[in-house]
Amino acid sequence: MELENPGIHKVFNSIELFGHLTTIMAFTTQQFRAANPKLAASFVAALQEAIEFIAASKAEAAQIYAETAKVKQPQAEILRIIDDPDLRFPLVPAGIMSYANFMHRVGLLKAKPETWKDVFVCELHGLPGS
C-alpha cells in the first residue's frame, strides 16, 4: 500500500535480505506445551486447516478477516494482500535460522538455536523447515 504513494520507493525488502520467512507463529512455554500435548497438536492441526482454507477460498477468507478484525480496508484490498506473491503463509517454518543468526550477530538474541527445531513445537519437526 505504501508503494502506491508516488513519494515512496522500495530500496529493499526483508525477502531480499533473508528469503521467505515464516510469518505465522504462536508462542507458548515448553512447560505449557508439555502439560497440554493434545491442545498443541489440535492448535497445529487447526492452523493447517486455516492455511488450506485461505489458499482454497481467498475471497471468503478476506471477507471473514475483514468482518472479524473490523478493519477499515475494503475486502478487495485484503484480497490483494492475500494474493501478494511475496507473502506466504505455510505451516513449514522457513528462514528461521537465517533470521536467528542475524539476531544473534547484532546482539538481539543471546543464545543462538542450533536448529529451527529448538524454537518450534515437536508437531512441526517432521516438516522440511529451515
Phi, psi and omega in degrees: 000320181297324183292347177284344176283124184297341180274001183241137174223152182278131173266310174196170176228173184296330179294321177294331179276315189244350191082187180288129180248151175297132179247345179259112178215146172232152186239147173206172176271158176299322181297314180296316180298317180294325181281343185226059184296324179292322178295316179298315180296320179295321179297314179298317179296318179294322178296317177298319178298318179295319178299315180295321179297314181299317180296323184274336188221062187300315182296317179294321178297319178297319179295314180300315179298312181301317181288318184287316183277349181053048180277160181273340180293141176292158181305323180298323178291320177296319178297321177299321177294314178301323182278352181300121183295341178281343180262125179231144182229058179276163175283334182292122177297126184233135174072012185297316184289324178295322178289318178297319178298318177298311181299322179292317181298324181267004174088010179273347181228113183291311182252117180278130177294149177286326182210161179299335181293342178291341184239006178236150181298153184297339178299340181260352188298338178280354180274157181277062182286173178213000000 
